[in-house]
Amino acid sequence: MLDKPAAQDLLPAVAKLLRDITGEAPTPHAVFLSKVAANAVDLATREASLGPRIAAEERARLQQLFGETADLETLNRALAEALLSGARDGTDPAIRDHLWRTTLDKLSVDQPRYAAYQRHLKRTSGR
């Protein structure tokens, strides 16, 4: 599950921010706010394009782990409860694989330029 804030929360906030700084002289603060707004729009765009596939793949992995069909939020809650109770743990290769893939998917939306993520992509693409 992608973390908050979601695109539908980001875009109205960006619109308000842009309205608020429109008309201001380009002060350093206004320039900073413009960059924040541009980054928020970029994030929302990545979420819109990648989010449905990421959510479907995450849900499929969790359904396989738990052998049940449920929505993503319910399955994530089941995973958290299983890890907290000790019923499942991080030494399980399937759990580790799921958590790693989920982390990489979140980085692809939230922080695609993150150095460690970029190193991983280079290492796994054979470059």
Residue pairs with C-beta under 8 A, 6 or more apart in sequence:
1 55
1 58
1 72
1 73
1 76
2 47
2 51
2 54
2 55
2 106
2 109
2 110
3 106
3 110
5 13
6 47
7 43
7 44
7 45
7 47
7 48
7 51
10 40
10 41
10 43
10 44
11 40
11 41
11 44
13 40
14 37
14 40
14 41
14 44
17 33
17 36
17 37
18 34
18 37
21 30
21 33
21 34
24 30
43 109
43 110
46 108
46 109
46 112
47 109
50 105
50 108
50 109
51 109
54 105
54 106
54 108
54 109
55 72
57 101
57 105
58 72
58 98
58 101
58 102
58 105
59 71
59 72
59 75
61 97
61 98
61 101
61 102
62 72
62 75
62 76
62 78
62 79
62 98
63 69
63 70
63 75
64 94
65 79
65 88
65 94
65 95
65 98
66 75
66 78
66 79
66 82
68 75
68 78
70 78
79 88
79 95
79 98
81 87
82 88
83 89
83 90
83 95
88 95
89 95
90 96
90 99
104 117
104 120
107 114
107 117
108 117
111 117
